[in-house]
């Protein structure tokens, strides 16, 4: 391996980071919760449009500094979409071939974005086969399997180095409640939650961390029952979050609570949030909003004021032909209007989350 090439590659990635501004922290009032301010960290403003841009940068630097990448050798990743988009971007920066191994159900918009950055898409019917197929391709082509689901939690410096947790607290420093009572996020790899959970402990903040898991995912079950062998036969219906098996990067010990959310509720909350913000957001942001409402209810019941921070993980434009298309929603059996009205009533009138949602708090 050429140390000169590695040094050049690291310099290219660091220069790209230096050209990029931080992501915005957007306040959103919830009339039903006076004294509680909610902030959405808008990760859709990254160059590749999602939270996964941070992860991809960290994974590439981690692989480079561990001697895993070689000049001209392909990079392979198992991904449901957004991580692959961001990794394709960084692979192109370094002049490396990139192959994304993804479920066949991945949205065409994400596939188009991967292709735009010069990546190739290798689709598989079985979501669980993306791991073995990625490893097979890496061995066959003499490349490197990036393996975000194993390395996400260790590739990011959780103590500082402008990770997402440090960025949140810096941006909150002039707010009325600079230390959030809760930070809410939904696990994809689990790496972001691991970084946030470790950072608040390292900095000795009183902030609690809530993970919100989608319907078809095993992270919640693992957190509740401690059984790491639990699996599902299908993948998550909310792109970018949830997994059919427990991933190495999911670290339940740094979490303070979890919530389980049915997909229909995530989509309804996504549509409500899009209306409030005046622009489309991804379904994982809807999942996060429901976690925010659950945390706000508990704060209010305890007579507590303060701030809650959560994430806008990606833009809803990627889902124009699915989550935002009425024909697609009907084909999947979703009737969102009544649920969206209940989300609005909870956020604006204080009617409370339905028992089916609040009862999953663990």
C-alpha positions, 0 to 999 in steps of 0.5 A: 500500500502506498502511504503517499496515496493514503495521505493524499486521500485523507487530505482530499476528504479533509479538504471536502469537510473544510468546504462544508458548513455545519447543518442547521438547527431548526426550532419548531413550536409544539403548542401543546407543550409550552415551556418545551422547545423542540429543535430539528437538526437538518442533516438533509443539507449535507452535500449528499442530502442525508445524515449518512454523509457524516457516517460515510466520511468517518468510514472512509477515514477509518478505513484509510487510516487502518490500511484497508483501502488501496488505490484503484481497488473497489469499495463495496457497501451493504446499504438500504440507500442513503449510506451508499449515496454518500459513500459513492460521493467519497469514492468518486472524490478518491477515484475509487470504484464503488458498488452498493449492494442493496435490497431490490425495494430501494427507491429509484431516486436513491439508485439514481443518486448512486449512479450520479456519483459514479457508483454501481448498484447490485440489487438483491431480493433478500434484504439479509443477503446484502452482507454475504453478497457484499463480502463475496463481491469484495473477495471476488474483485479484490476490493474492500467491504466497508461494512457500515453495520459493524464499523459505524460506532467505532469509526466516529470519534465520540469525544469531539472532532465535530461529531454530530453530538458536539455540533448539537451542543455548540449550536444549543449554547445560546438557547434558553435551555442549552443542555437538551433534556432529551436527544431523540434519534432512530437507529439505522446502524446505531452509530449515531446513537452510540456517538450521542450516548457516549458524548453526553456521558463523556461531557457529563450532561444530564441529557437523556437519549431516546431511540425510536425503532420502526415496526419491522426492526429488532433493535427495540426487542434487543433493548427490551429483552437483551436477546441479540439473536432475534431476527426478522424475515423482512426488512424495515418499511422505513428506509434508512432505519431499522434492521432485521437483525441486531447489528454490531454498531447498535449499543443499547447500554448508552440509551436511556429509553426506546419507543416502537413505532408502526410504519403507518404512524411514521408516515403520518407524522412525516406528512404532518411534519412536512406541512409544519416545515413547508417542505418534504422530509423523510419517513425517519423524521416522522419516526423521530417526531413521534419520539419527541412527542412521547418525550415531551409528554413525560416532561410535561407530566413531570412539570419539567421545562427544557429542550428536545433535539432530534434529527431530520435525517434526509429530504423527502424528495427522495420519496416523491414516488413512494411515501408522498404518492397517494397511489403508492400509499393506497397500494401498500394499504396505508390510510394516513389521514386519520393518523395524521389528524391524531398526530396534529392533535397531540402536538397542537391540542395536547390530546396525547399519543394513542395508548398503542404508541405510548405503551411501547415506551421502554 
